[in-house]
């Protein structure tokens, strides 16, 4: 396994939160206002539960500036606050359309808000992987304790220790929010595989082999 070298100790939480919110706002164009209303509701409920509190009175009617203010206000008490948006995006999509193949999570689309996929087309999985990692590291959204190995021309294995997306994954498991056909949702795995797929112009998927025991093991696979 090769360790991904980064110069930071944690992801850029405020920037990641901003990108997640921008994505959610863009998704409203497809789903309509009900989508955003549910995401805001689920995000506030997620944070309140983590803090052992009830959601603030009237929060169901908050606009985005109010939601963002609430999230940022609680960053000290709950540092990985962006998990609230990751969780809320997935739960909302499943609520609106069921466990379909198009169900996604906000974190999986952070790359598009960063324009990560707007570079030249990669020739193969290994090249796409390198380009993706470089971009994620530049924007400080790659978990700092990540190692990988290129197993073959179609498979990359990654191991993440202390993943910052773990809280949303825990919530998915607790509420039985799964991928189409079953299996764990993985924020970083899906984000990486989506970006790689855009580069190699071929289908790419991920599978969680081990979840937080104590590390997460995920394989990203190019589908021939």
MOQUI-V143277 format. One record per residue. N is the residue number from 1. RES is the residue in three letters. PSI is psi in degrees with one decimal (NA if undefined). Layout:
N&RES&PSI  N&RES&PSI
This chain:
1&UNK&141.0  2&UNK&134.0  3&UNK&137.4  4&UNK&122.4  5&UNK&126.1  6&UNK&158.5  7&UNK&15.3  8&UNK&160.0  9&UNK&-16.8  10&UNK&160.1  11&UNK&158.3  12&UNK&95.1  13&UNK&-44.5  14&UNK&-41.8  15&UNK&-41.5  16&UNK&-39.1  17&UNK&-44.3  18&UNK&-44.9  19&UNK&-38.7  20&UNK&-42.6  21&UNK&-41.8  22&UNK&-42.6  23&UNK&-44.9  24&UNK&-41.6  25&UNK&-36.5  26&UNK&-35.8  27&UNK&-24.9  28&UNK&-27.3  29&UNK&-28.2  30&UNK&-41.5  31&UNK&-23.2  32&UNK&176.1  33&UNK&-28.5  34&UNK&-32.8  35&UNK&-53.3  36&UNK&-39.8  37&UNK&-42.6  38&UNK&-41.1  39&UNK&-46.3  40&UNK&-42.8  41&UNK&-49.5  42&UNK&-35.4  43&UNK&-44.8  44&UNK&-41.0  45&UNK&-39.1  46&UNK&-48.6  47&UNK&-44.7  48&UNK&-40.4  49&UNK&-41.9  50&UNK&-31.8  51&UNK&-3.4  52&UNK&32.8  53&UNK&172.8  54&UNK&150.0  55&UNK&143.7  56&UNK&144.3  57&UNK&132.1  58&UNK&2.0  59&UNK&-20.8  60&UNK&-24.0  61&UNK&8.5  62&UNK&148.9  63&UNK&176.7  64&UNK&-41.7  65&UNK&-36.9  66&UNK&-41.0  67&UNK&-47.2  68&UNK&-40.2  69&UNK&-41.6  70&UNK&-43.8  71&UNK&-48.7  72&UNK&-32.9  73&UNK&-26.8  74&UNK&13.6  75&UNK&-38.1  76&UNK&-40.2  77&UNK&-31.0  78&UNK&90.6  79&UNK&-35.8  80&UNK&56.4  81&UNK&-25.0  82&UNK&-19.4  83&UNK&-27.1  84&UNK&-40.3  85&UNK&-39.1  86&UNK&-49.2  87&UNK&-47.7  88&UNK&-36.9  89&UNK&-45.3  90&UNK&-45.4  91&UNK&-38.1  92&UNK&-45.0  93&UNK&-40.7  94&UNK&-37.7  95&UNK&-40.0  96&UNK&-31.7  97&UNK&3.3  98&UNK&-179.0  99&UNK&74.1  100&UNK&171.3  101&UNK&-13.9  102&UNK&1.8  103&UNK&128.1  104&UNK&171.8  105&UNK&156.2  106&UNK&-43.2  107&UNK&-28.6  108&UNK&-12.9  109&UNK&8.2  110&UNK&-37.1  111&UNK&-38.8  112&UNK&-34.1  113&UNK&-26.3  114&UNK&-4.1  115&UNK&31.7  116&UNK&-35.3  117&UNK&11.1  118&UNK&29.8  119&UNK&-174.5  120&UNK&151.9  121&UNK&133.5  122&UNK&152.8  123&UNK&-27.9  124&UNK&176.4  125&UNK&-42.6  126&UNK&-41.9  127&UNK&-42.1  128&UNK&-38.1  129&UNK&-46.7  130&UNK&-44.6  131&UNK&-40.9  132&UNK&-47.3  133&UNK&-44.8  134&UNK&-42.6  135&UNK&-45.0  136&UNK&-38.0  137&UNK&-42.2  138&UNK&-41.8  139&UNK&4.4  140&UNK&41.8  141&UNK&-2.4  142&UNK&125.6  143&UNK&132.1  144&UNK&-25.4  145&UNK&65.4  146&UNK&132.2  147&UNK&160.1  148&UNK&161.9  149&UNK&140.5  150&UNK&104.7  151&UNK&-38.6  152&UNK&-173.9  153&UNK&-12.4  154&UNK&0.7  155&UNK&131.5  156&UNK&130.2  157&UNK&130.8  158&UNK&144.6  159&UNK&124.9  160&UNK&126.7  161&UNK&137.2  162&UNK&50.7  163&UNK&130.3  164&UNK&-13.8  165&UNK&3.4  166&UNK&-36.5  167&UNK&-39.7  168&UNK&-38.3  169&UNK&-41.0  170&UNK&-41.2  171&UNK&-39.0  172&UNK&-44.7  173&UNK&-44.6  174&UNK&-33.8  175&UNK&7.7  176&UNK&40.4  177&UNK&108.5  178&UNK&172.5  179&UNK&164.7  180&UNK&125.7  181&UNK&1.7  182&UNK&170.8  183&UNK&155.1  184&UNK&145.8  185&UNK&134.8  186&UNK&114.7  187&UNK&-51.9  188&UNK&-37.2  189&UNK&-43.0  190&UNK&-37.6  191&UNK&-46.1  192&UNK&-45.2  193&UNK&-36.1  194&UNK&-44.0  195&UNK&-40.8  196&UNK&-41.8  197&UNK&-40.3  198&UNK&-29.0  199&UNK&-41.2  200&UNK&-1.4  201&UNK&47.2  202&UNK&157.5  203&UNK&141.7  204&UNK&136.0  205&UNK&177.5  206&UNK&158.8  207&UNK&130.8  208&UNK&118.3  209&UNK&-33.1  210&UNK&132.6  211&UNK&114.3  212&UNK&54.9  213&UNK&58.0  214&UNK&-5.6  215&UNK&162.6  216&UNK&134.1  217&UNK&124.5  218&UNK&140.2  219&UNK&132.0  220&UNK&126.5  221&UNK&129.5  222&UNK&127.0  223&UNK&114.5  224&UNK&NA
